Amino acid sequence: MRIYFLSYTPAVLKLNGLYVGTIDCFERHVEINPCDKILAEIVPGDNLQPVNFFIDEKLLEKPPEFMDVYLTDGDALIYIREYACKDVKLNVIYQTRFYGNLITVFSQGGVYLSSEGTEYSLSPLPACFSSVSAEIKTIDGRDVLAIFGGNSLLIISDSGKTIFLNPAEQADFGDGLTVTTVFETCTAAKAICKFSYDGEKLELISSKTVETQPPEENILHFAFFESVLTRGDFAKYLDDGLKQKAGDLKSYLGEFVSVTVPPEKFYLTHGDVAAAGLVYPKSKNLFEVKYFAVQLNGGKISNIFPVE
């Protein structure tokens, strides 16, 4: 079985105590039999804590919290998406009182949000909130606390509850909330979403996906699947015959959550086909990758089929 290793930050990979190499955001692989129960240790830099685990059948069925596992074509990809910090002292990043609530963003091994008022809550935040700025804003005449961290936005209501936490390139407050989110797609697509607010929760009232650059022909099939995923105008990629069935494509492809490039082994097995990997959740931190290919006719997609 081929096991691929990925890490969000550069790290050293050891198997049964032996140095194998470094891993990062580019796939590296090793042939491993899960029945051998190999001990893997991954050691990052930047004063982060290493992680260790056995590569066995249990790992491929129920991954630990710090990783995502993707099953594909009899192989597996292990992605280490978080490491704990060795420095676990409490550091207050931001603190304010907002409508009687004590709002605190702090780090202690990770980044967290604490809200103390009539109720108390503690929740983890993405690492981008390790440095923040904050302002009191108004949505539909009601005050909210907007906390900006990197390219993400956290909005807290006057009752101290989190009502929004998402990536946001731009946010416009006032008559509703309009958020622009950038997708990591080959067309640099953006979603423009508008919400209304009743003082308790945000409600999506409109959404539009805009592709800001055309794809090159050799990656047109990736652009198509990403357009389906982001609810863009994917029908424009289809020829006249297939466009009539555009409404059935979402149910045909299923509820996939991301689009990925097939590994080298896929092309060695199936040849040079215009295919993409669609990622489907199986359980917490566990995903299955299925491959779909397309046929082109005059620069338009005329057929979509699974690659077995």
N, C-alpha and C positions, 0 to 999 in steps of 0.2 A: 504494500500500500504506500502510495506517495503522500507524504505529509508536507504541506507547505507552511512556512512560518512567516508571519508579518508582525511588526511592532510599530506602534505610532511614533516611537522615538528609538534611535539606534541603541542596540543592546547586543551583548555576547550570548551566544547559544551554547550550552553544554548538554551533552547526552551521556547518561551514566558517568558523570564526572569528567568527561573528556571534552576539551574545547573543539567545537565544530566550525565556528565562524561567527560572523556578525549578521544580524537581521535588522531590517528597517521597513520602509514602506514599499520595497521591491521584493517580490516573492523569491524565497530560497526554499529548496526542498530536499528531503532525505527519504530514502526508502526504508520504511519501518513496518514490522508486523505487530499490530496491537497486542497480539497474544504474548509478545515478549515483555510487555509492561516496562517500557523504557522510562527512566527518570530523566525528565527535562528540567533544566535550570536556565532561566533567562535573566541576565544581569544588565540593567541599564546604567547609564551614566547620570550626571547631574544630581548626585546624592539621592537617587531614588532607590526604593527597596526592590531587591530581586524577587522573582516569583518562581515557584517550582511545582511540578505536577507529574503524575505518571501518564504516559501515553498508552492508553488501553481502551477497551470497549466502553468502560464507564465514562471516560472523558468525552467520547463521541456521542454519548447519549444525554449527559447532563454536565455541561461545562461549568467551571467555577465562575464567580461573579466578574473577575477581571479580564475575561477573554470572551471572544465570539468564535464559534466553530461553524465552518461551512462545509457541508458534505456534497461531493460532486463526482460523478463518474467512478465510484468506487474509491475515491481518494478523499482527503480532507485538508482544509486550510484552517490554521490556528492563528487568530489575530489577537495579540495582546494590546488592549485598548486603554489600560490604565495600570499605573504602578503607585503604590503608597510612598509618601515622602518619609525619609528618615527623621527629618525635623518635625516633631509633632507638638511643638509649643504653640500655644494659642496666640493668634495674631488677628486683631480686629482690623478689618479692611475698611469698613464703613459702618457708621451707626447714626441713627436719627430717631426722633419721636415723630410719629405721623398719626394724627387723630387718636392719641392715647395709646398707640401701639409702639413698643420699642422694637425697631427693625435693625437687625445686625447682620452684616455679611462678614464672615470670619473664616480663617483657615486654621486647620488643625489636622494635618495629614492629608486633608482634602479641603475643598471650599464648601461652605455651608451657609444657609440662610436661616436665621432665627427670628421668629415673630412672637412677641409677648404682649398680650392685651387681655381681653376677656377670655381668649383662648391662647394656647401655646402650640407652636409648631416648629419643627426642625427638619430641614430638607437639604439634600445635597445639591450643589450647583455645578455647572460645567467649569472647567479650569479657567476659561476666559474671564470669569468673574473674580480672578485674583487681583485685578485692578479695575476699579469702577468709577463712574460718575453718576450723579443722581439729580433729578429735578422733580418738583411737583407739577403735574400736568392735569389737564381737564379733558374728559371724554364725555360728550353729551351732557355737559353741565355739572359733572361730578368729578371731584378731585381724586387723583390716583398718584402713586409714587412710582416713577419710572427710573429704573436702575439699568444703566448701560454697561455692559462688559464685553470688550472686544467687538465682535460683530453680532452680539446677542442682546436681547432686550428682556428684562424682567419687569412686570407691572404688578403692583400690590394695591389692593383696594383699601378704602378707608376703614374696613373692618380687619385689616391685617392679613388678608388672604391673597395668595398668588392667583392672579387671573390670566396671566400670560407669561410664557417662558419659551422663547423661540429665537432662532437666528433672525436678524433684521438688518438689512443694509440701510433702510430708511424707515422712519416712523413719523406719521403726521397725526397730531392730536387735535381735538376740537369737536367738530361735527362728526362724531364717530371716530374710529381709529383706522387709519390706513397704513398697512405695513407692506414694505417691499422686501422680499426674500430672494436671495440669489441661490440658484441650484448649481451644483457642480456637474454640469452637463457639457457636451461638446458644442452646444449652440449657445452657451452662456445664458440659459433661460432664467427669467425672473418671474416670480409670482407676486401679483399685486392683489392684496386681500383687504377688504373693508369690513369692519365689525361695528355693531351697535352695542351699547352698554346700558344695562338697567340698574347698575349699582351693585349687582351681585355677580354677574357673569357677562362675558363677551359673547356675542352671537354673530357668526359669519353671515353677512348678507350679500356679498358678491366676491368673486374671485376670478382672476384672469391671468393666464400664463403667456408671457411674451418671450419669443426667442430673439436674442439680440444679434446673432450672427449666423449665417447659413453654414451647414455642414459641408465638408468636402465629400465627394461621391464615395470614396472608399470607406467612410464611416457613417454613411447615410442610414444604415440599418441601426446603428447605435442611437443616432438622433431620433429615429422613429420610436424605438422602445422607450427611450427617456421621455419622449413627448407623451406617450401613453401614460407613463408613470406620473408625470407632473401635470396631467390633465391639460395638455396643450392641444394645439390644432393638428393632431397626428394624422388626420384624414388627408392632409395635403401631401403626404408621402406616398399615398396609395394611387394605383392606376384606376381608371374608371370602373373596371370590373370589380375590383376589391373594395373600392370606396363605398359601394352599395351595402357592404357588410360591415362597415366601420362600427356601427352600433353594437355589433356582437363581439368585437375584438376583446373588450375588457373581460367579459366572461370566459372567452376562449383562452386568454393568457393567464387569468387568475389574479389573485391578490399578491403580486410581487411587490417588494419594497425597495429594490435597487437593481441597477443594471451593471454588469461587470464584463470585463474582457476575458475570453476563454484563455486558459494557460496553454503553453507550448504543446503539452501532451495532447490536448484536444485536437489541434491541427495535424499532429502526427497520426492520430487515429482516424480522423474524419476528412482530412484533406483541406484544401483552401476554400472553405465555405464562408459565406457572409452570415456569421452567427454571433449571438450575444448570450451571455449568461444572465438569466433572470433569477433573482434571489427571493426565496419564499421562507417565511418563518415557520419553524416546526414546534419550538418551545422556547423558553427563555434562554437567550444567548446561543441558540442552536438554529441553523438555517440550512436549507437545501437549495442547491443551484441546479436549475434545469436550462437546457440550451435550446434556443429557437433560432432557426435560420430563415432567410428571405431569398426570394428570387426577384430579380429586377427586369423591368421591361421599359426601355426608353427612359431610364433614370427614375422610374417609379416602381414601387413594390407591387408585384403581381401575385405573390404567394408567400404565405407564412406557415412554417411547419416545424414540429419538434425534431431535434436531432437525437436519435436513440443511440 
